[in-house]
Amino acid sequence: MNTKLHAVTDADGRPIRFFMTAGQVSDYTGAAALLSSLPAAEWLLADRGYDADWFREALKDKGIKPCIPGRKSRGKPIKHDKRRYKRKAPPRAACRGLVL
C-alpha cells in the first residue's frame, strides 16, 4: 500500500497544510479536504490531477485564481497561465499564491 501527500505551500515553497490519502485515491479527495482551510491568496497552482470544474469554482468563490492545466480527457481545452505554471517547480511557485 502506498500513500499520497496533498500539500499546500506558500509562494516560497513553505508548507502550510497537509492531507494524506491512500495512493490510489483521486486528487479530488485531497482538494476537497484542503479547500476550507486555504488561506487568502491571489493564485493557486496545481497539476492537472486537481482539474475539476467544482474545484475551480470554489477557488473563484474564495477570490483565488486557479492556475491548473486541464486534463487530457477534457473535451474543451481549459485556459491557464502557462508561464506562471512552468515556474511552479521548486519552490513550486513564483507568485503571490498557493501551490497544491
Residue frames relative to the residue before (quaternion, step in Angstrom):
aa qw qx qy qz dx dy dz
M 1.0000 0.0000 0.0000 0.0000 0.00 0.00 0.00
N 0.1268 -0.7834 0.6035 0.0776 3.55 -1.04 0.74
T 0.3087 -0.7424 0.5654 0.1842 3.54 -1.30 0.21
K 0.2426 -0.7363 0.6135 0.1500 3.52 -1.31 0.38
L 0.2116 -0.7741 0.5871 0.1064 3.54 -0.89 0.99
H 0.1603 -0.7483 0.6395 0.0729 3.55 -0.75 1.11
A 0.0139 0.8242 -0.5627 0.0626 3.57 -0.61 1.11
V 0.2221 -0.7174 0.6435 0.1480 3.52 -1.13 0.76
T 0.0510 -0.7929 0.6071 0.0129 3.56 -0.85 0.99
D 0.4945 -0.6116 0.5029 0.3584 3.54 -1.25 0.27
A 0.7492 -0.4154 0.2761 0.4359 3.58 -1.31 0.02
D 0.6836 0.4550 -0.2851 0.4944 3.59 1.21 -0.35
G 0.5898 -0.6125 0.3484 0.3946 3.58 1.28 0.15
R 0.4745 0.6624 -0.4515 0.3636 3.60 1.24 0.15
P 0.4548 -0.7041 0.4700 0.2768 3.61 -0.80 0.94
I 0.1997 -0.7736 0.5954 0.0844 3.53 -1.08 0.88
R 0.8000 -0.0125 0.0675 0.5961 3.59 0.86 -1.02
F 0.1237 -0.7743 0.6167 0.0695 3.56 -1.22 0.63
F 0.0311 0.7528 -0.6573 -0.0173 3.53 -1.28 0.46
M 0.1713 -0.8069 0.5603 0.0750 3.58 -0.74 1.03
T 0.0481 -0.7802 0.6236 0.0097 3.54 -1.05 0.88
A 0.6149 -0.4714 0.4447 0.4494 3.53 -1.32 0.06
G 0.6366 -0.5993 0.3385 0.3477 3.58 -1.03 0.77
Q 0.7155 0.4552 -0.2619 0.4607 3.59 1.03 -0.69
V 0.4993 0.6595 -0.4206 0.3726 3.61 1.28 -0.01
S 0.5648 -0.6237 0.4346 0.3210 3.56 -1.05 0.80
D 0.5637 -0.5928 0.4583 0.3476 3.56 -1.16 0.62
Y 0.5290 0.6324 -0.4075 0.3925 3.60 1.18 -0.44
T 0.6106 0.5576 -0.3470 0.4425 3.59 1.07 -0.72
G 0.6673 0.4876 -0.2894 0.4829 3.57 0.96 -0.87
A 0.6313 0.5336 -0.3282 0.4572 3.56 1.01 -0.82
A 0.6723 0.4983 -0.2976 0.4595 3.58 0.88 -0.94
A 0.6694 0.5142 -0.3020 0.4431 3.58 0.98 -0.84
L 0.7430 0.4181 -0.2229 0.4728 3.59 1.00 -0.78
L 0.4894 0.7211 -0.4045 0.2774 3.57 1.20 -0.49
S 0.7158 0.4682 -0.2779 0.4373 3.59 0.76 -0.97
S 0.7340 0.4116 -0.2408 0.4836 3.60 1.15 -0.47
L 0.3826 0.7233 -0.4980 0.2871 3.61 1.20 0.27
P 0.3806 -0.7090 0.5386 0.2498 3.59 -0.90 0.86
A 0.6667 -0.4745 0.3719 0.4382 3.57 -1.27 0.21
A 0.1461 0.7738 -0.6033 0.1258 3.57 -1.01 0.85
E 0.5111 -0.6262 0.4889 0.3282 3.54 -1.26 0.35
W 0.8096 0.1064 -0.0055 0.5772 3.58 0.96 -0.93
L 0.0984 -0.7253 0.6687 0.1309 3.54 -1.36 0.33
L 0.1573 -0.7773 0.6061 0.0616 3.57 -0.76 1.10
A 0.1239 0.7826 -0.6001 0.1097 3.57 -0.88 0.94
D 0.5186 -0.6338 0.4578 0.3462 3.57 -1.15 0.46
R 0.7345 -0.4742 0.2768 0.3988 3.54 -1.30 0.31
G 0.5140 0.6406 -0.4215 0.3845 3.61 1.20 -0.21
Y 0.7000 0.4362 -0.2484 0.5080 3.57 1.25 -0.46
D 0.4255 0.7141 -0.4549 0.3194 3.60 1.27 0.24
A 0.3083 0.7033 -0.5859 0.2588 3.55 -0.42 1.30
D 0.5510 -0.6321 0.4312 0.3330 3.57 -0.93 0.87
W 0.6550 0.5186 -0.3286 0.4406 3.61 0.91 -0.87
F 0.6552 0.5088 -0.3145 0.4614 3.60 1.04 -0.78
R 0.6343 0.5237 -0.3227 0.4682 3.58 0.98 -0.83
E 0.6693 0.4944 -0.2991 0.4672 3.59 0.91 -0.89
A 0.6442 0.5191 -0.3239 0.4590 3.59 0.97 -0.82
L 0.6328 0.5151 -0.3295 0.4750 3.60 1.02 -0.74
K 0.6568 0.5088 -0.3086 0.4631 3.58 0.91 -0.91
D 0.6258 0.5370 -0.3316 0.4584 3.60 1.04 -0.75
K 0.6891 0.4419 -0.2655 0.5093 3.59 1.18 -0.58
G 0.5325 -0.6469 0.3938 0.3779 3.59 1.29 0.02
I 0.5375 0.5998 -0.3996 0.4378 3.58 1.25 0.46
K 0.3297 -0.7365 0.5587 0.1918 3.57 -0.89 0.97
P 0.3127 -0.7584 0.5363 0.1989 3.61 -0.72 1.00
C 0.0704 -0.7409 0.6662 0.0477 3.56 -1.10 0.80
I 0.2810 0.7511 -0.5174 0.2987 3.53 0.31 1.37
P 0.3553 -0.7248 0.5355 0.2482 3.62 -0.62 0.99
G 0.5226 -0.6495 0.4578 0.3089 3.56 -1.13 0.64
R 0.5526 -0.5799 0.4780 0.3605 3.53 -1.21 0.55
K 0.5905 -0.5909 0.4175 0.3575 3.56 -1.14 0.61
S 0.6616 0.5171 -0.3050 0.4494 3.59 1.12 -0.60
R 0.4738 0.6659 -0.4463 0.3644 3.60 1.27 -0.16
G 0.4938 -0.6963 0.4396 0.2795 3.58 -0.76 1.03
K 0.7832 0.1908 -0.0833 0.5858 3.55 0.87 -0.99
P 0.4793 -0.6841 0.4564 0.3066 3.62 -0.71 1.01
I 0.2896 -0.7443 0.5798 0.1611 3.54 -1.10 0.76
K 0.4066 -0.7155 0.5113 0.2478 3.57 -0.98 0.80
H 0.0906 0.7494 -0.6544 0.0446 3.52 -1.19 0.72
D 0.5704 -0.5947 0.4458 0.3496 3.56 -1.22 0.46
K 0.2740 -0.8158 0.4881 0.1452 3.58 -0.05 1.31
R 0.6329 0.5275 -0.3404 0.4530 3.60 0.98 -0.75
R 0.6673 0.4877 -0.3004 0.4761 3.58 0.90 -0.91
Y 0.6620 0.5209 -0.3089 0.4416 3.59 0.93 -0.90
K 0.6467 0.5335 -0.3237 0.4386 3.61 0.96 -0.81
R 0.6753 0.4891 -0.2931 0.4678 3.57 1.14 -0.55
K 0.4974 0.6919 -0.4209 0.3110 3.62 1.20 0.04
A 0.4352 0.6680 -0.4768 0.3702 3.59 1.24 -0.05
P 0.7636 -0.3935 0.1888 0.4758 3.60 -1.12 0.50
P 0.5084 -0.2288 -0.8250 0.0918 1.53 -1.60 1.89
R 0.6167 -0.6064 0.3036 0.3998 3.59 1.19 0.62
A 0.8062 0.1371 -0.1354 0.5594 3.60 1.12 0.16
A 0.0523 -0.7582 0.6488 0.0377 3.50 -1.13 0.72
C 0.5894 0.5413 -0.3552 0.4831 3.51 1.01 0.86
R 0.5205 -0.5646 0.5041 0.3953 3.53 -1.32 0.03
G 0.5405 0.6354 -0.3952 0.3845 3.56 0.27 1.13
L 0.5638 -0.5833 0.4838 0.3283 3.48 -1.35 -0.40
V 0.1953 -0.7446 0.6230 0.1388 3.53 -1.25 0.43
L 0.1300 -0.7774 0.6128 0.0574 3.54 -0.95 0.92
